[in-house]
Amino acid sequence: MQEGFLNPNEILSSLNIPDNAIICDFGAGSNGWTVILARMVKKGMVYAVDISDDYLSILESNLKRLDINNVKLLLSDLEKGVKIKEGEIDLLIIANLLFQVNDKEFVLKEGKRILKKKGKLVIVDWKNNNPFGLKEELVDFNKLEESILKIGFKIEKHLDVGNYHRCLIVEKI
């Protein structure tokens, strides 16, 4: 993987995502991964889920400006669930979010619920050496891996992605 800052394209290009995939971006924010994903799945769809109406409004403006029409915005608190049908999603992205979540296990279980069997989950979060002052909030990847296995995923890959992030690619079993 590349040195420096996180490059979503490097992770996504290794996943062989079909152009008709249904993808969900938990904690989409004002862009992050959503635009890249939407461009990859021109015959598919992306759910962009965030707790912030302000971020989703910015994302909506960006999507209109870029003439991207295959994204559905969902305002949702992930620690209370998301209105997506069980088994609908081929790929779920959780990037730079878990460090902010109190009930990580609930969010992971919700991810499992919406993923299809053999669906992929990509988790990206901060390493210890990040320059942004994030220390107490950091995700303990050892505990995260234990939770992932207990919930019913299998770990496919561990990746260092850039200087400041770690990535897990897991599959629903």
DRENVEX-591028 format. One record per residue (C-alpha): y, z, x; residue number from 1; residue in one letter. Coordinates in nm, 3 decimals, padded with zeros to 5 digits, m for minus. Each point is the difference from the previous one (the first is absolute). Example, Ala and Ser with C-alpha at 12.3 -4.5 7.8 and 13.67 -1.06 7.14 Angstrom:
+---------+---------+---------+-----+-----+
|       Y |       Z |       X |   n | res |
+---------+---------+---------+-----+-----+
| m00.450 |  00.780 |  01.230 |   1 |   A |
|  00.344 | m00.066 |  00.137 |   2 |   S |
+---------+---------+---------+-----+-----+
END
This chain:
+---------+---------+---------+-----+-----+
|       Y |       Z |       X |   n | res |
+---------+---------+---------+-----+-----+
|  00.000 |  00.000 |  00.000 |   1 |   M |
|  00.359 | m00.056 |  00.103 |   2 |   Q |
|  00.206 |  00.243 |  00.204 |   3 |   E |
|  00.314 |  00.139 | m00.157 |   4 |   G |
|  00.054 |  00.049 | m00.371 |   5 |   F |
| m00.248 | m00.063 | m00.281 |   6 |   L |
| m00.064 | m00.363 | m00.095 |   7 |   N |
| m00.175 | m00.021 | m00.342 |   8 |   P |
| m00.097 | m00.364 |  00.059 |   9 |   N |
| m00.226 |  00.099 |  00.289 |  10 |   E |
| m00.198 |  00.238 | m00.219 |  11 |   I |
| m00.011 | m00.225 | m00.305 |  12 |   L |
| m00.104 | m00.313 |  00.190 |  13 |   S |
| m00.318 |  00.178 |  00.113 |  14 |   S |
| m00.110 |  00.066 | m00.361 |  15 |   L |
| m00.069 | m00.356 | m00.121 |  16 |   N |
|  00.179 |  00.057 | m00.330 |  17 |   I |
| m00.075 | m00.274 | m00.258 |  18 |   P |
|  00.308 | m00.162 | m00.155 |  19 |   D |
| m00.107 |  00.118 | m00.348 |  20 |   N |
| m00.038 |  00.370 |  00.095 |  21 |   A |
|  00.145 |  00.281 | m00.208 |  22 |   I |
|  00.177 |  00.239 |  00.237 |  23 |   I |
|  00.176 |  00.331 | m00.047 |  24 |   C |
|  00.266 |  00.148 |  00.228 |  25 |   D |
|  00.024 |  00.379 | m00.052 |  26 |   F |
|  00.347 |  00.119 |  00.100 |  27 |   G |
|  00.139 | m00.353 |  00.013 |  28 |   A |
|  00.360 |  00.108 |  00.056 |  29 |   G |
|  00.262 | m00.271 |  00.010 |  30 |   S |
| m00.223 | m00.252 |  00.181 |  31 |   N |
| m00.229 |  00.106 |  00.282 |  32 |   G |
| m00.322 | m00.188 | m00.066 |  33 |   W |
|  00.049 | m00.139 | m00.351 |  34 |   T |
|  00.175 | m00.327 |  00.085 |  35 |   V |
| m00.250 | m00.079 |  00.277 |  36 |   I |
| m00.290 |  00.074 | m00.236 |  37 |   L |
|  00.145 | m00.206 | m00.285 |  38 |   A |
|  00.040 | m00.300 |  00.229 |  39 |   R |
| m00.363 |  00.034 |  00.113 |  40 |   M |
| m00.144 |  00.005 | m00.352 |  41 |   V |
|  00.186 | m00.281 | m00.174 |  42 |   K |
| m00.275 | m00.028 | m00.266 |  43 |   K |
| m00.044 |  00.378 | m00.018 |  44 |   G |
|  00.226 |  00.293 | m00.076 |  45 |   M |
|  00.150 |  00.306 |  00.166 |  46 |   V |
|  00.072 |  00.329 | m00.172 |  47 |   Y |
|  00.293 |  00.170 |  00.175 |  48 |   A |
| m00.015 |  00.370 | m00.086 |  49 |   V |
|  00.273 |  00.249 |  00.086 |  50 |   D |
|  00.144 |  00.326 | m00.129 |  51 |   I |
|  00.358 | m00.120 |  00.058 |  52 |   S |
|  00.166 | m00.218 | m00.261 |  53 |   D |
|  00.274 | m00.076 |  00.255 |  54 |   D |
| m00.248 | m00.141 |  00.252 |  55 |   Y |
| m00.173 | m00.205 | m00.268 |  56 |   L |
|  00.337 | m00.142 | m00.113 |  57 |   S |
|  00.075 | m00.110 |  00.357 |  58 |   I |
| m00.349 | m00.150 |  00.027 |  59 |   L |
|  00.047 | m00.182 | m00.331 |  60 |   E |
|  00.326 | m00.153 |  00.129 |  61 |   S |
| m00.170 | m00.108 |  00.324 |  62 |   N |
| m00.287 | m00.158 | m00.193 |  63 |   L |
|  00.240 | m00.196 | m00.224 |  64 |   K |
|  00.203 | m00.115 |  00.300 |  65 |   R |
| m00.319 | m00.118 |  00.173 |  66 |   L |
| m00.136 | m00.159 | m00.320 |  67 |   D |
| m00.318 |  00.211 |  00.009 |  68 |   I |
| m00.154 |  00.036 | m00.345 |  69 |   N |
| m00.343 |  00.153 |  00.057 |  70 |   N |
|  00.106 |  00.365 |  00.037 |  71 |   V |
| m00.013 |  00.263 | m00.273 |  72 |   K |
|  00.221 |  00.304 |  00.062 |  73 |   L |
| m00.138 |  00.337 | m00.112 |  74 |   L |
|  00.209 |  00.317 | m00.002 |  75 |   L |
| m00.254 |  00.275 |  00.055 |  76 |   S |
| m00.059 |  00.338 |  00.162 |  77 |   D |
| m00.324 | m00.064 |  00.188 |  78 |   L |
| m00.089 |  00.369 | m00.012 |  79 |   E |
| m00.022 | m00.034 | m00.379 |  80 |   K |
| m00.181 | m00.335 | m00.013 |  81 |   G |
|  00.090 | m00.365 | m00.040 |  82 |   V |
| m00.038 | m00.229 | m00.301 |  83 |   K |
| m00.238 | m00.251 |  00.150 |  84 |   I |
| m00.345 | m00.064 | m00.144 |  85 |   K |
| m00.306 |  00.142 |  00.170 |  86 |   E |
| m00.159 | m00.247 |  00.241 |  87 |   G |
|  00.283 | m00.256 | m00.016 |  88 |   E |
|  00.121 | m00.004 |  00.361 |  89 |   I |
| m00.148 | m00.192 |  00.295 |  90 |   D |
|  00.226 |  00.153 |  00.267 |  91 |   L |
|  00.209 |  00.317 | m00.001 |  92 |   L |
|  00.270 |  00.070 |  00.257 |  93 |   I |
|  00.120 |  00.355 |  00.067 |  94 |   I |
|  00.255 | m00.033 |  00.281 |  95 |   A |
|  00.231 |  00.274 |  00.124 |  96 |   N |
| m00.057 |  00.198 | m00.317 |  97 |   L |
| m00.267 |  00.267 |  00.046 |  98 |   L |
|  00.219 |  00.208 |  00.231 |  99 |   F |
|  00.226 |  00.054 | m00.305 | 100 |   Q |
| m00.277 |  00.082 | m00.249 | 101 |   V |
| m00.109 |  00.355 | m00.085 | 102 |   N |
| m00.329 | m00.092 | m00.168 | 103 |   D |
| m00.139 | m00.266 |  00.231 | 104 |   K |
| m00.350 |  00.032 | m00.146 | 105 |   E |
|  00.125 | m00.079 | m00.352 | 106 |   F |
|  00.180 | m00.311 |  00.126 | 107 |   V |
| m00.314 | m00.114 |  00.184 | 108 |   L |
| m00.213 |  00.059 | m00.311 | 109 |   K |
|  00.248 | m00.197 | m00.208 | 110 |   E |
| m00.027 | m00.279 |  00.257 | 111 |   G |
| m00.378 |  00.008 | m00.028 | 112 |   K |
|  00.025 | m00.013 | m00.381 | 113 |   R |
|  00.205 | m00.321 | m00.004 | 114 |   I |
| m00.190 | m00.177 |  00.278 | 115 |   L |
| m00.288 | m00.235 | m00.072 | 116 |   K |
| m00.336 |  00.080 |  00.157 | 117 |   K |
|  00.025 | m00.109 |  00.364 | 118 |   K |
|  00.380 | m00.008 | m00.040 | 119 |   G |
|  00.197 |  00.073 |  00.315 | 120 |   K |
|  00.248 |  00.280 |  00.062 | 121 |   L |
|  00.247 | m00.024 |  00.289 | 122 |   V |
|  00.163 |  00.328 |  00.098 | 123 |   I |
|  00.283 | m00.007 |  00.253 | 124 |   V |
|  00.189 |  00.308 |  00.108 | 125 |   D |
|  00.193 |  00.149 |  00.289 | 126 |   W |
| m00.141 |  00.104 |  00.337 | 127 |   K |
|  00.098 |  00.326 |  00.163 | 128 |   N |
|  00.230 | m00.165 |  00.253 | 129 |   N |
|  00.236 | m00.164 | m00.251 | 130 |   N |
|  00.371 |  00.026 |  00.090 | 131 |   P |
|  00.112 |  00.078 | m00.354 | 132 |   F |
| m00.039 |  00.378 |  00.003 | 133 |   G |
| m00.306 | m00.005 | m00.224 | 134 |   L |
| m00.225 |  00.275 |  00.127 | 135 |   K |
| m00.085 |  00.258 | m00.269 | 136 |   E |
| m00.056 | m00.268 | m00.264 | 137 |   E |
| m00.240 | m00.211 |  00.205 | 138 |   L |
| m00.334 | m00.094 | m00.147 | 139 |   V |
| m00.295 |  00.166 |  00.170 | 140 |   D |
| m00.221 | m00.305 |  00.041 | 141 |   F |
| m00.312 |  00.210 |  00.061 | 142 |   N |
|  00.043 |  00.175 | m00.338 | 143 |   K |
|  00.095 | m00.332 | m00.159 | 144 |   L |
| m00.322 | m00.160 |  00.123 | 145 |   E |
| m00.205 |  00.292 | m00.136 | 146 |   E |
|  00.167 | m00.043 | m00.342 | 147 |   S |
| m00.051 | m00.375 |  00.003 | 148 |   I |
| m00.373 |  00.036 |  00.065 | 149 |   L |
| m00.039 |  00.279 | m00.258 | 150 |   K |
|  00.177 | m00.205 | m00.269 | 151 |   I |
| m00.232 | m00.300 |  00.042 | 152 |   G |
|  00.143 | m00.236 |  00.256 | 153 |   F |
| m00.144 | m00.122 |  00.327 | 154 |   K |
|  00.222 | m00.039 |  00.303 | 155 |   I |
| m00.006 | m00.352 |  00.142 | 156 |   E |
|  00.267 |  00.008 |  00.272 | 157 |   K |
|  00.240 |  00.232 |  00.182 | 158 |   H |
|  00.301 | m00.182 |  00.141 | 159 |   L |
|  00.302 |  00.090 |  00.207 | 160 |   D |
|  00.272 | m00.218 | m00.146 | 161 |   V |
|  00.312 | m00.004 |  00.208 | 162 |   G |
|  00.121 |  00.303 |  00.192 | 163 |   N |
|  00.060 |  00.229 | m00.297 | 164 |   Y |
| m00.274 | m00.061 | m00.259 | 165 |   H |
| m00.372 |  00.039 | m00.057 | 166 |   R |
| m00.200 | m00.197 | m00.250 | 167 |   C |
| m00.329 |  00.051 | m00.180 | 168 |   L |
| m00.172 | m00.281 | m00.184 | 169 |   I |
| m00.257 |  00.131 | m00.244 | 170 |   V |
| m00.223 | m00.142 | m00.272 | 171 |   E |
| m00.090 |  00.143 | m00.339 | 172 |   K |
| m00.376 |  00.053 | m00.025 | 173 |   I |
+---------+---------+---------+-----+-----+
END
